[in-house]
Amino acid sequence: MKHSSSPLSSLRSASLRSLAAASTVAMLTSLLPAHAQALPPPPAPLPGPVPAAGMAPPAPPATYEAALTAQAPVTEGRVSRLLINPYGEVDGLLVGERTLVKFPPHLSQTLQGAVKPGQSVRVFGQSEGAGPNNAGTIKADAIVNLATGQTVIDRPPAFDANPPLPPHLRAAQLRQLTVRGKIAMVLTGPRGEANGVILDDGSIARFAPDSVRMPLEPGASFAANGLGTRNSMGTAIEAIDVGASADSLQPLYSRVR
């Protein structure tokens, strides 16, 4: 004989199921991670500086040239002479008696057209500091002729410019030359390492940094044999042999053929 469930029993079962479901939802909600809850809004940004009333912010420089020359100059003075490298290219100036200004040799013609010895210039760039035997060396970014206003800026070669000669073809243009005299100025690199000298007759001898072991001081006798150029602006060589005199030359390199 089968017994049918009463309405009261059915109601009690439904109530128990609803209570169990509600308890499950409450337990799952309590287990949710903290980051799943709503985050507070980010703080408001701090207010920036407010321009003074009636004053607009300064406009940026209109050109690269204007930006360079808006900086404080590194030096200013009269050009004593143009300096050449062993290939005969102008790659610097001597300002006053002891300040060397370096400039890229691919701008040799431009610099010669803008600046002449005896004219005053203003130089913008970076100081490489003073060596032990000179007043200072400057790597120039821009050189301004104060008499004419012409400005020469360090720029890379133009894209349409002819490529330079390969090193072995450039070396074939050099002559074997000898220079001798008293050291007027010791040339240095960025870390103060000696890499050349200017003699009292204006001749320039370059060599690998710190490759010369003899003392290099203004007034000391110096001679060198090497490869270079002699033109209207003077003589410059890359030294192969050096010494205190032409009779005491010693090779800088172990093999020279």
FIVO-217482 format. One record per residue (C-alpha): x negated, y negated, z negated; residue in three letters. Coordinates in steps of 0.2 Angstrom, whole numbers, padded with zeros to 4 digits, always signed. Layout:
BEGIN
XYZala
...
REM end
This chain:
BEGIN
+0000+0000+0000met
-0008-0017+0006lys
-0008-0033-0005his
-0007-0049+0004ser
-0017-0064-0003ser
-0007-0077-0012ser
-0007-0096-0007pro
-0015-0100-0024leu
-0030-0088-0020ser
-0033-0096-0003ser
-0033-0113-0010leu
-0045-0108-0023arg
-0057-0100-0010ser
-0056-0116+0001ala
-0060-0127-0013ser
-0075-0117-0018leu
-0082-0117+0000arg
-0080-0136+0001ser
-0089-0138-0016leu
-0104-0127-0010ala
-0105-0137+0007ala
-0106-0154-0003ala
-0119-0147-0014ser
-0130-0141+0000thr
-0129-0158+0009val
-0134-0167-0007ala
-0149-0156-0009met
-0155-0158+0009leu
-0153-0177+0007thr
-0164-0177-0008ser
-0178-0168+0001leu
-0179-0180+0015leu
-0197-0188+0016pro
-0199-0206+0010ala
-0204-0212+0027his
-0188-0206+0034ala
-0179-0220+0024gln
-0176-0237+0031ala
-0193-0247+0031leu
-0192-0265+0024pro
-0195-0279+0038pro
-0213-0284+0041pro
-0219-0300+0033pro
-0217-0316+0043ala
-0233-0322+0051pro
-0243-0336+0042leu
-0241-0353+0050pro
-0255-0359+0061gly
-0264-0376+0060pro
-0252-0390+0065val
-0260-0403+0076pro
-0261-0420+0069ala
-0246-0431+0074ala
-0249-0439+0091gly
-0265-0429+0095met
-0265-0415+0108ala
-0277-0400+0107pro
-0293-0403+0117pro
-0293-0396+0135ala
-0305-0383+0139pro
-0320-0387+0151pro
-0314-0387+0169ala
-0329-0378+0176thr
-0343-0367+0171tyr
-0356-0381+0174glu
-0345-0392+0162ala
-0345-0378+0149ala
-0364-0376+0149leu
-0368-0395+0149thr
-0355-0398+0135ala
-0367-0389+0123gln
-0381-0397+0114ala
-0397-0397+0125pro
-0412-0387+0119val
-0425-0400+0125thr
-0426-0415+0135glu
-0442-0423+0143gly
-0453-0427+0157arg
-0458-0413+0169val
-0477-0411+0170ser
-0477-0398+0183arg
-0468-0384+0192leu
-0474-0366+0188leu
-0475-0352+0201ile
-0476-0333+0199asn
-0489-0322+0209pro
-0477-0322+0224tyr
-0478-0341+0225gly
-0460-0344+0219glu
-0456-0357+0207val
-0449-0349+0191asp
-0451-0362+0178gly
-0456-0380+0172leu
-0468-0387+0160leu
-0459-0401+0150val
-0471-0412+0141gly
-0487-0404+0138glu
-0482-0387+0129arg
-0464-0383+0132thr
-0461-0369+0145leu
-0444-0368+0153val
-0441-0352+0162lys
-0429-0350+0177phe
-0425-0336+0189pro
-0436-0336+0204pro
-0422-0332+0217his
-0417-0351+0213leu
-0435-0357+0218ser
-0429-0367+0233gln
-0414-0375+0223thr
-0425-0380+0209leu
-0438-0388+0220gln
-0425-0398+0229gly
-0418-0404+0212ala
-0433-0408+0201val
-0450-0415+0205lys
-0465-0418+0193pro
-0464-0434+0184gly
-0445-0434+0183gln
-0435-0432+0166ser
-0424-0417+0163val
-0411-0411+0151arg
-0412-0392+0148val
-0398-0381+0141phe
-0401-0363+0137gly
-0409-0352+0123gln
-0425-0355+0114ser
-0436-0340+0113glu
-0446-0348+0099gly
-0464-0354+0098ala
-0478-0342+0101gly
-0494-0344+0090pro
-0503-0354+0103asn
-0489-0365+0111asn
-0475-0376+0106ala
-0460-0365+0113gly
-0452-0356+0127thr
-0435-0359+0133ile
-0424-0348+0144lys
-0414-0361+0154ala
-0396-0359+0159asp
-0395-0376+0167ala
-0407-0390+0171ile
-0401-0408+0173val
-0411-0421+0182asn
-0408-0437+0172leu
-0413-0448+0186ala
-0402-0441+0200thr
-0389-0431+0190gly
-0392-0415+0200gln
-0389-0400+0190thr
-0396-0382+0194val
-0387-0368+0185ile
-0393-0350+0183asp
-0382-0340+0194arg
-0384-0323+0202pro
-0389-0322+0220pro
-0374-0324+0232ala
-0366-0309+0239phe
-0370-0313+0257asp
-0388-0317+0253ala
-0401-0306+0262asn
-0407-0292+0250pro
-0425-0295+0243pro
-0440-0286+0251leu
-0444-0269+0243pro
-0458-0271+0230pro
-0471-0262+0241his
-0468-0275+0255leu
-0468-0289+0244arg
-0485-0283+0237ala
-0492-0282+0254ala
-0490-0301+0256gln
-0502-0305+0241leu
-0520-0310+0242arg
-0534-0304+0231gln
-0539-0320+0221leu
-0550-0324+0206thr
-0546-0338+0193val
-0558-0344+0179arg
-0558-0359+0167gly
-0553-0363+0149lys
-0536-0358+0143ile
-0524-0372+0142ala
-0508-0363+0136met
-0504-0345+0132val
-0488-0338+0140leu
-0477-0327+0129thr
-0462-0316+0131gly
-0446-0316+0121pro
-0454-0307+0106arg
-0469-0319+0106gly
-0480-0306+0115glu
-0494-0313+0126ala
-0490-0310+0145asn
-0501-0324+0154gly
-0511-0339+0152val
-0512-0356+0161ile
-0530-0362+0164leu
-0536-0380+0163asp
-0536-0381+0182asp
-0518-0376+0183gly
-0521-0358+0188ser
-0509-0345+0181ile
-0514-0327+0177ala
-0500-0315+0172arg
-0502-0298+0165phe
-0492-0284+0156ala
-0487-0289+0138pro
-0500-0287+0125asp
-0512-0278+0138ser
-0526-0290+0136val
-0536-0286+0120arg
-0548-0301+0120met
-0543-0316+0110pro
-0532-0328+0119leu
-0533-0345+0112glu
-0532-0363+0119pro
-0550-0368+0124gly
-0557-0351+0126ala
-0565-0346+0142ser
-0555-0334+0153phe
-0557-0326+0170ala
-0547-0314+0180ala
-0546-0305+0196asn
-0530-0299+0204gly
-0516-0301+0217leu
-0507-0317+0220gly
-0503-0333+0230thr
-0512-0349+0232arg
-0501-0363+0239asn
-0497-0382+0237ser
-0491-0379+0220met
-0506-0370+0213gly
-0513-0353+0211thr
-0504-0338+0202ala
-0510-0320+0201ile
-0505-0304+0193glu
-0521-0299+0184ala
-0530-0283+0187ile
-0547-0286+0178asp
-0549-0299+0164val
-0564-0306+0154gly
-0572-0321+0146ala
-0581-0324+0162ser
-0582-0317+0180ala
-0597-0307+0175asp
-0588-0298+0161ser
-0572-0293+0169leu
-0564-0277+0162gln
-0550-0267+0171pro
-0533-0268+0163leu
-0527-0252+0171tyr
-0535-0235+0172ser
-0533-0232+0191arg
-0533-0246+0204val
-0535-0240+0222arg
REM end
